[in-house]
Amino acid sequence: MKKTIKILATIALFLTLFACSDVAMTGYDESKTTATIDILVTDAGTSDPLDSVVVVYVVNGREKSVKSDTLGRVTIPNLGSGTYRLRLTRAGYADVDVTVPLAPAPDIDMPVVPDADLSLYMYAEGVTLTGDVKIQDAKGVKTLKAGVTVDLTLGGASFVKDVFTTVTDADGKFTFANLPEMASYTVSVRRLVVGEQAFEGTTTWTETGIRTGNVITKPSAFVMTLDAPVLEVNTINTELKSTDELVVSFSQIVDVSKIGLGDIEVTRNGFTEVAVSAVWSDSNKTLTIAPVSGAWGATGAYELALVLKSTAGANFTGTNPIDFGVTAAVVAPAKVTNFHLVSWVDVLGDLQDTTVAVDNSADMLHLAWNDIDGENGYEIWRKRSNEDNFTLLSTNFAGDTTYTADVGGLFTGSNKATFMVVSFTDAGRSDFATAPRLTYP
């Protein structure tokens, strides 16, 4: 039995004109339980096919990648039913995420998984937006202002990075460079507190559909006007270790003479009060809070509630209570040791031990290394001699210290393959520069 099901999938574009993908489910029969995703990747501006696009996806908990050919084609075979997230990367283009559901057709008795045909677009980088910010005082005088935080949000496609932030320079100017073309761009400024005064920018700057290479300049993009004075939290270190102090910086000088019992209160899980000491800096703008016992009693979520006034009479505003968390000390990941070749399989399926030299007939390499106590897991990376960068092949959880590398077709001509393994914990990865590596043949 053959059927064809057409599904149109639009990847979050601001106009139908800029649809990111067309997905078609095609060609299945009653015995078909796996599917193939066929992809055509093109330039969103020119519609030309794109080669060397790296498509990263996860199968059975393992990350894999494949590159598009000279015609922009990518094939990912042998996929069971489920939802697959594809990340597309290519030098000079913005990274794009695509979600592809593969599910049995609902109108037949057998659990048949149809194939998926996708047409995906990538967006060349090279758009620049620039402008300046002025503040206006009570007399209406406008002055270019340095140090204003400016945000830009992208729309129009499922970009992996869609929020950018910068700060105005000494001349009050800001620049967002190397943005993807044909997106929607929304630029805004954050509230600015200078001493006892606050400035607010209420407008936004929007642009759409700019092509790469264009520089869009908007003088006086933003004029920030005086707003009612407020007492705000400028900074707070919200992730603490068990013996860390909580440091809160305020926008104005706090009137410490009017702080009473209970005006500074810390609770855990919303109801358990924690005994703390609170010390103000000499300027009365920074508050340091520490548990009386010398260490926070438990890991988890905490809340800081404040009832404060500034010397100018402004009340504390903003999120109140303020959330912060206490975590256990995290040990930096260690370097993997004894990364070695256990055995290899040739193209005839014969298992070889490491006393036999690996040559161009290898199609599987069996790798192993020592387990490190306390690690969350390991990442295995590979780079061919004709490639500039390593590609992540697999992520293993702690205790899984072996990996079978499929190298069929890699050892052509003078090509070699270098494998690398790094450990990771909540603190991050071990050092790539010192990670053990193996190069074959």
Backbone hydrogen bonds, N-H to C=O, Kabsch-Sander energy under -0.5 kcal/mol:
donor,donor_aa,acceptor,acceptor_aa,energy
3,K,28,Y,-0.6
5,I,25,M,-1.9
7,I,5,I,-0.5
7,I,23,V,-0.9
9,A,7,I,-0.6
10,T,8,L,-0.5
11,I,9,A,-0.5
12,A,10,T,-1.5
18,F,15,L,-1.7
19,A,16,T,-1.5
22,D,119,S,-0.8
23,V,7,I,-0.7
24,A,117,D,-2.5
25,M,5,I,-1.4
26,T,24,A,-0.6
26,T,115,D,-0.9
28,Y,3,K,-0.6
32,K,29,D,-1.6
33,T,31,S,-0.7
35,A,79,L,-3.1
37,I,76,I,-2.7
38,D,36,T,-0.6
38,D,116,A,-3.0
39,I,74,V,-3.2
40,L,118,L,-2.5
41,V,72,G,-2.8
42,T,40,L,-0.5
42,T,120,L,-2.6
43,D,48,D,-2.8
44,A,122,M,-3.1
47,S,43,D,-2.6
50,L,41,V,-2.5
51,D,49,P,-0.5
52,S,68,S,-2.0
54,V,52,S,-0.5
54,V,89,T,-2.7
55,V,53,V,-0.6
55,V,66,V,-3.3
56,V,54,V,-0.6
56,V,87,R,-2.5
57,Y,64,K,-2.6
59,V,62,R,-2.9
62,R,59,V,-1.9
64,K,57,Y,-3.6
66,V,55,V,-1.7
68,S,53,V,-1.6
69,D,73,R,-2.1
72,G,69,D,-2.3
74,V,39,I,-2.2
76,I,37,I,-2.6
79,L,35,A,-2.9
82,G,102,L,-2.9
84,Y,82,G,-0.5
84,Y,100,V,-3.0
86,L,84,Y,-0.6
86,L,98,V,-3.7
87,R,56,V,-2.2
88,L,86,L,-0.5
88,L,96,V,-3.0
89,T,54,V,-2.1
93,Y,90,R,-2.1
94,A,123,Y,-2.4
96,V,88,L,-1.8
97,D,158,S,-2.8
98,V,86,L,-2.7
100,V,84,Y,-3.6
100,V,98,V,-0.5
102,L,82,G,-3.5
103,A,101,P,-0.5
105,A,112,V,-1.7
108,I,105,A,-0.8
112,V,110,M,-2.3
113,V,32,K,-1.6
115,D,26,T,-1.8
116,A,36,T,-2.5
117,D,24,A,-3.0
118,L,38,D,-3.2
118,L,116,A,-0.5
119,S,22,D,-1.6
120,L,40,L,-2.7
120,L,118,L,-0.6
121,Y,20,C,-1.1
122,M,42,T,-2.1
124,A,122,M,-0.6
125,E,92,G,-2.8
126,G,179,L,-2.0
127,V,179,L,-2.4
128,T,214,N,-2.2
129,L,176,F,-2.5
130,T,216,I,-2.5
131,G,174,F,-1.9
132,D,218,K,-0.9
133,V,172,G,-2.3
134,K,222,F,-2.4
135,I,143,T,-2.6
136,Q,224,M,-2.8
137,D,135,I,-0.5
137,D,141,V,-2.2
140,G,137,D,-2.0
143,T,135,I,-2.3
145,K,133,V,-2.4
147,G,168,T,-2.2
150,V,166,T,-2.9
151,D,188,S,-2.9
152,L,164,F,-2.9
153,T,186,T,-2.5
154,L,162,D,-3.1
155,G,184,S,-1.9
159,F,157,A,-1.8
160,V,95,D,-2.1
162,D,160,V,-0.6
164,F,152,L,-3.0
166,T,150,V,-2.4
168,T,148,V,-2.1
169,D,173,K,-2.7
172,G,169,D,-2.2
174,F,131,G,-2.7
176,F,129,L,-3.1
177,A,175,T,-0.5
179,L,127,V,-2.7
181,E,124,A,-2.7
182,M,210,I,-2.9
183,A,180,P,-0.6
184,S,155,G,-2.1
185,Y,207,E,-3.2
186,T,153,T,-2.0
187,V,205,W,-3.2
188,S,151,D,-2.4
190,R,149,T,-2.5
192,L,199,F,-2.6
194,V,192,L,-0.5
194,V,197,Q,-2.6
195,G,193,V,-0.5
197,Q,194,V,-2.3
198,A,227,D,-0.7
199,F,192,L,-3.5
200,E,225,T,-2.7
202,T,200,E,-0.6
205,W,187,V,-2.6
206,T,204,T,-0.5
207,E,185,Y,-2.1
209,G,183,A,-1.8
213,G,126,G,-2.0
214,N,211,R,-1.6
216,I,128,T,-3.1
216,I,214,N,-0.5
217,T,215,V,-0.6
218,K,130,T,-2.5
221,A,132,D,-0.6
221,A,218,K,-0.9
222,F,132,D,-1.7
224,M,134,K,-3.5
225,T,200,E,-2.0
225,T,223,V,-0.5
226,L,136,Q,-0.7
227,D,198,A,-3.1
231,L,315,N,-1.5
232,E,230,V,-0.6
234,N,232,E,-0.7
234,N,249,S,-2.7
235,T,249,S,-1.1
237,N,247,V,-1.2
238,T,236,I,-1.1
240,L,238,T,-0.6
240,L,325,G,-3.0
244,D,241,K,-1.5
246,L,289,I,-3.2
247,V,245,E,-0.6
248,V,287,L,-3.0
249,S,235,T,-2.6
250,F,285,K,-3.3
251,S,232,E,-2.4
254,V,284,N,-3.0
255,D,309,K,-2.6
256,V,254,V,-1.6
258,K,255,D,-1.6
259,I,256,V,-1.3
260,G,258,K,-0.6
263,D,260,G,-2.1
265,E,305,A,-2.3
266,V,274,V,-0.5
267,T,303,E,-2.3
268,R,272,T,-2.7
269,N,301,A,-1.6
271,F,268,R,-1.5
272,T,268,R,-2.1
273,E,271,F,-0.8
274,V,266,V,-2.9
277,S,290,A,-2.8
279,V,288,T,-2.6
281,S,286,T,-2.4
284,N,281,S,-1.5
287,L,248,V,-3.1
288,T,279,V,-2.9
289,I,246,L,-3.4
289,I,287,L,-0.5
290,A,277,S,-2.0
292,V,275,A,-2.3
294,G,291,P,-1.6
296,W,242,S,-2.8
300,G,326,V,-2.6
302,Y,324,F,-3.1
303,E,267,T,-2.7
304,L,322,I,-2.7
305,A,265,E,-3.1
305,A,303,E,-0.5
307,V,263,D,-2.0
310,S,314,A,-2.6
311,T,253,I,-2.6
313,G,310,S,-1.7
316,F,308,L,-2.0
317,T,231,L,-2.5
322,I,304,L,-3.2
324,F,302,Y,-2.1
325,G,238,T,-3.4
326,V,300,G,-2.4
327,T,240,L,-3.2
340,H,338,N,-0.7
340,H,368,A,-2.7
342,V,340,H,-0.5
342,V,366,H,-3.3
343,S,366,H,-1.0
344,W,352,Q,-2.1
345,V,364,M,-2.4
346,D,350,D,-1.9
347,V,361,S,-1.3
349,G,346,D,-2.3
352,Q,344,W,-3.6
354,T,342,V,-0.7
356,V,353,D,-1.7
357,A,355,T,-0.5
362,A,359,D,-1.8
363,D,345,V,-2.8
364,M,345,V,-1.4
365,L,405,A,-2.3
366,H,343,S,-3.0
367,L,365,L,-0.7
367,L,403,Y,-3.1
368,A,340,H,-2.2
369,W,401,T,-1.6
370,N,337,T,-2.5
373,D,371,D,-0.5
375,E,372,I,-1.7
376,N,424,F,-2.2
377,G,424,F,-1.2
378,Y,396,N,-2.8
379,E,422,V,-2.9
380,I,394,S,-2.4
381,W,379,E,-0.5
381,W,420,M,-3.2
382,R,391,T,-2.1
383,K,418,T,-2.3
385,S,416,K,-2.2
387,E,384,R,-2.0
391,T,382,R,-2.7
393,L,380,I,-3.1
394,S,380,I,-1.4
396,N,378,Y,-3.2
398,A,376,N,-2.0
400,D,397,F,-2.2
401,T,399,G,-1.1
403,Y,367,L,-2.1
405,A,365,L,-3.0
405,A,403,Y,-0.7
406,D,404,T,-0.5
407,V,363,D,-1.4
407,V,405,A,-0.8
408,G,363,D,-1.0
410,L,407,V,-2.4
411,F,407,V,-0.7
412,T,410,L,-1.9
415,N,412,T,-2.2
417,A,440,Y,-3.5
418,T,383,K,-2.9
419,F,417,A,-0.5
419,F,438,L,-3.4
420,M,381,W,-2.3
421,V,436,P,-1.3
422,V,379,E,-2.1
424,F,377,G,-2.0
425,T,428,G,-2.4
428,G,425,T,-1.7
430,S,423,S,-2.4
435,A,432,F,-0.9
438,L,419,F,-2.4
440,Y,417,A,-2.7
